[in-house]
């Protein structure tokens, strides 16, 4: 539980530093998948923020994609948009880049700088839910505030 608290605290500190106040909720059940999170939060899968880590194939730059839970990333279109193909990374690399385990990767509080992009579909909602550093921790936020706090560029991921 201590690492969960530390990770969630890191997310809260990063959010505050970025100008947003969040309340982290620790759910009794997992929020590891978008479907699990939607059920736990009482919302639609579309309002769940999937925080996905990729690496650009040529430059090696780490990329964080904040994607609506209902959407899949079209890697070919993303390569056109970003000028480089994206490569998936394994769970160990995700933890090394973010300090979070898969299923708890938060959009804020990563231990490494990440180029961040947000799915345009998320911006159509009044609020969305994102992971808060642990597979059972989440927070609710206005997506435009999340975009500003992360410095994300809005893109179409599909």
Steps between C-alpha positions, in 0.01 A plus 500: 500500500789739566610506134139560396481796735835639383398469135161659562661775705740569212199538268329742743818708537551514122136602448526776759826623346325509161216709640225244551362362823404133487358253745643151464249225565621152595240255372428166669541322165753535221485784251778345290297487174276768353201272550590436866554871559170598336313252718676616818448870419142463381574655162536403135811333361535802269564723806791289623848630417737224389859618556703312239878517470678463167846578369570667166681247281783720370561757775411278796297786651243379752141593422193500725165466322191587705232302321126461551423156638278425200772574245792304362817669382548481123878471501528566125310828528694595811827442312381737226393757761818481710748448217629171641365154555406418858622189677323338792708462814494221756380527860853543634566793266167658595602488866850634422357793300208588727559349842156337465395143433278422202139541610590795721685730258382852574499790253693707757794423726724295273860473608622584147392779265253371240370659181126487568202486265133488592223333302262764361208278600581550870460876458129460420417409863448718805707258705715191451662248734869413496730263687671648804814291533357163606271234344217600734554877524323754277415868486236702320600812306372734231679384183596854394668550839680168453614609154639826637657337806686242290589736216334248269430562136151397388502239223276242336637159600284279279 
